[in-house]
Amino acid sequence: MNINSDKSLDEAIELLRQSYAEYKYLDLDIKVKGKARSNQQNRALHKYFSILADKLNEAGLDMRKTLREDIEIPWSADLVKDFMWRPLQKAMFDVDSTAKMKRADYTKVYEVLNKHTASKLGVSVEWPSDSD
């Protein structure tokens, strides 16, 4: 059961009361999850991947020059996500999926990645806004 509103919380409490009244014994497992990213964060995150990929390609920094020397691979939004963002996210927060990060952690990963690409590759991308 997912509890993500006052109504679903009330329903869960009522279900627990009914189950306890009937069986007098319950064994619960509760998984606490942080708030998922907002739709705005999701759009900005993927827009950032796309813009950074374009900027790296424009600067002549394909994946070969950035990560591997043995094959020329142009950047794409998915490659930025898989080879730059996720490894940082995993190292910083031990989270594999971008959808499972806490809202406040996106800014932290962005700041580290943007600092790295700016200082090491000369490529900096502002975090996208709704108007971008």
Backbone hydrogen bonds in HBPLUS format (Angstrom, degrees):
<---DONOR---> <-ACCEPTOR-->    atom                        ^
c    i                          cat <-CA-CA->   ^        H-A-AA   ^      H-
h    n   atom  resd res      DA  || num        DHA   H-A  angle D-A-AA Bond
n    s   type  num  typ     dist DA aas  dist angle  dist       angle   num
A0009-LEU N   A0005-SER O   2.97 MM   4  6.17 149.1  2.07 145.4 154.7     1
A0010-ASP N   A0006-ASP O   2.92 MM   4  6.17 160.9  1.96 149.3 153.7     2
A0011-GLU N   A0007-LYS O   2.94 MM   4  6.24 156.4  2.00 149.9 156.8     3
A0012-ALA N   A0008-SER O   2.97 MM   4  6.12 151.5  2.05 140.3 147.5     4
A0013-ILE N   A0009-LEU O   2.95 MM   4  6.22 160.1  1.99 153.9 159.2     5
A0014-GLU N   A0010-ASP O   2.99 MM   4  6.19 159.2  2.03 147.6 153.2     6
A0015-LEU N   A0011-GLU O   2.94 MM   4  6.15 155.9  2.00 144.9 151.7     7
A0016-LEU N   A0012-ALA O   2.91 MM   4  6.17 157.0  1.96 149.7 155.8     8
A0017-ARG N   A0013-ILE O   2.93 MM   4  6.20 160.1  1.97 149.6 155.0     9
A0018-GLN N   A0014-GLU O   2.93 MM   4  6.17 164.1  1.95 152.6 156.6    10
A0019-SER N   A0015-LEU O   2.90 MM   4  6.03 163.9  1.93 150.1 155.0    11
A0020-TYR N   A0016-LEU O   2.84 MM   4  5.96 160.9  1.87 151.5 156.9    12
A0021-ALA N   A0017-ARG O   2.89 MM   4  6.01 159.0  1.94 147.1 153.4    13
A0022-GLU N   A0018-GLN O   3.05 MM   4  6.25 150.3  2.14 144.9 152.2    14
A0023-TYR N   A0019-SER O   2.90 MM   4  6.00 168.0  1.91 154.5 157.8    15
A0024-LYS N   A0020-TYR O   2.69 MM   4  4.63 146.3  1.80 128.2 137.8    16
A0042-ASN N   A0038-SER O   2.93 MM   4  6.22 157.7  1.98 150.1 156.4    17
A0043-ARG N   A0039-ASN O   2.96 MM   4  6.23 163.1  1.98 152.2 155.6    18
A0044-ALA N   A0040-GLN O   2.94 MM   4  6.12 164.7  1.96 149.7 154.4    19
A0045-LEU N   A0041-GLN O   2.79 MM   4  5.89 160.3  1.83 151.9 157.4    20
A0046-HIS N   A0042-ASN O   3.15 MM   4  6.35 169.9  2.16 152.6 153.8    21
A0047-LYS N   A0043-ARG O   2.92 MM   4  6.02 149.9  2.01 146.3 155.7    22
A0048-TYR N   A0044-ALA O   2.80 MM   4  5.95 155.6  1.86 148.5 155.1    23
A0049-PHE N   A0045-LEU O   3.06 MM   4  6.42 157.3  2.11 147.0 152.5    24
A0050-SER N   A0046-HIS O   3.13 MM   4  6.32 159.6  2.18 141.8 146.7    25
A0051-ILE N   A0047-LYS O   2.86 MM   4  6.14 164.7  1.88 157.1 161.1    26
A0052-LEU N   A0048-TYR O   2.86 MM   4  5.96 172.4  1.86 159.8 162.1    27
A0053-ALA N   A0049-PHE O   2.98 MM   4  6.09 157.7  2.03 143.9 150.5    28
A0054-ASP N   A0050-SER O   3.01 MM   4  6.26 161.5  2.04 148.6 153.3    29
A0055-LYS N   A0051-ILE O   2.90 MM   4  6.17 163.6  1.93 155.0 159.4    30
A0056-LEU N   A0052-LEU O   2.89 MM   4  6.06 162.7  1.92 155.2 159.4    31
A0057-ASN N   A0053-ALA O   3.00 MM   4  6.19 161.6  2.04 149.5 154.7    32
A0058-GLU N   A0054-ASP O   2.83 MM   4  6.05 160.1  1.87 152.8 158.8    33
A0059-ALA N   A0055-LYS O   2.98 MM   4  6.12 143.3  2.12 141.9 151.3    34
A0061-LEU N   A0056-LEU O   2.85 MM   5  5.10 155.1  1.91 166.2 157.7    35
A0060-GLY N   A0057-ASN O   2.96 MM   3  5.10 158.7  2.01 108.3 113.5    36
A0065-LYS N   A0062-ASP O   3.06 MM   3  5.49 119.6  2.43 107.7 120.9    37
A0066-THR N   A0062-ASP O   3.03 MM   4  6.24 138.3  2.21 145.5 158.1    38
A0063-MET N   A0073-ILE O   2.82 MM  10  5.23 163.8  1.84 164.3 159.4    39
A0067-LEU N   A0063-MET O   2.55 MM   4  5.24 164.3  1.57 146.6 152.7    40
A0068-ARG N   A0063-MET O   2.88 MM   5  6.08 160.1  1.92 136.0 142.8    41
A0080-VAL N   A0076-SER O   2.99 MM   4  6.29 158.9  2.04 156.1 161.5    42
A0081-LYS N   A0077-ALA O   3.01 MM   4  6.25 162.2  2.04 149.6 154.6    43
A0082-ASP N   A0078-ASP O   2.86 MM   4  6.07 163.8  1.89 149.9 154.0    44
A0083-PHE N   A0079-LEU O   2.83 MM   4  5.68 161.9  1.86 150.0 154.6    45
A0084-MET N   A0080-VAL O   2.95 MM   4  5.19 143.0  2.09 134.3 140.5    46
A0085-TRP N   A0080-VAL O   3.01 MM   5  6.36 162.8  2.04 153.8 159.4    47
A0086-ARG N   A0081-LYS O   2.89 MM   5  5.96 169.6  1.90 163.1 165.2    48
A0088-LEU N   A0085-TRP O   3.09 MM   3  5.38 117.4  2.50 105.5 120.4    49
A0089-GLN N   A0085-TRP O   2.88 MM   4  6.10 167.8  1.89 160.9 165.0    50
A0090-LYS N   A0086-ARG O   2.80 MM   4  5.90 163.7  1.83 156.0 159.8    51
A0091-ALA N   A0087-PRO O   2.99 MM   4  6.12 157.3  2.04 140.5 146.8    52
A0092-MET N   A0088-LEU O   2.79 MM   4  5.96 158.2  1.84 156.6 163.0    53
A0093-PHE N   A0089-GLN O   2.82 MM   4  5.72 161.8  1.86 150.7 155.6    54
A0094-ASP N   A0090-LYS O   2.82 MM   4  4.25 137.5  2.00 119.2 125.0    55
A0100-LYS N   A0097-SER O   3.15 MM   3  5.40 153.6  2.22 105.0 112.8    56
A0105-ASP N   A0102-LYS O   2.99 MM   3  5.44 146.2  2.11 113.2 123.2    57
A0109-VAL N   A0105-ASP O   3.11 MM   4  6.40 161.1  2.15 154.7 158.0    58
A0110-TYR N   A0106-TYR O   2.92 MM   4  6.11 168.7  1.93 155.0 158.8    59
A0111-GLU N   A0107-THR O   2.91 MM   4  6.06 162.7  1.94 149.4 153.7    60
A0112-VAL N   A0108-LYS O   3.25 MM   4  6.47 159.1  2.30 144.5 149.1    61
A0113-LEU N   A0109-VAL O   2.93 MM   4  6.15 170.3  1.94 160.5 163.3    62
A0114-ASN N   A0110-TYR O   2.75 MM   4  5.82 170.4  1.76 161.2 164.3    63
A0115-LYS N   A0111-GLU O   3.02 MM   4  5.98 154.8  2.09 137.5 144.7    64
A0116-HIS N   A0112-VAL O   3.02 MM   4  6.22 155.2  2.09 144.2 151.0    65
A0117-THR N   A0113-LEU O   2.89 MM   4  6.18 171.6  1.90 160.2 161.1    66
A0118-ALA N   A0114-ASN O   2.91 MM   4  5.91 152.7  1.99 144.0 151.9    67
A0119-SER N   A0115-LYS O   2.94 MM   4  6.02 166.0  1.96 147.6 151.7    68
A0120-LYS N   A0116-HIS O   2.83 MM   4  5.71 165.6  1.85 155.2 160.2    69
A0121-LEU N   A0117-THR O   3.00 MM   4  4.97 139.8  2.17 114.9 126.6    70
A0123-VAL N   A0117-THR O   2.97 MM   6  5.31 168.3  1.98 129.7 126.8    71
A0122-GLY N   A0118-ALA O   3.14 MM   4  4.45 131.3  2.39 105.8 114.4    72
A0132-ASP N   A0129-SER O   3.03 MM   3  5.45 161.4  2.07 114.1 120.1    73
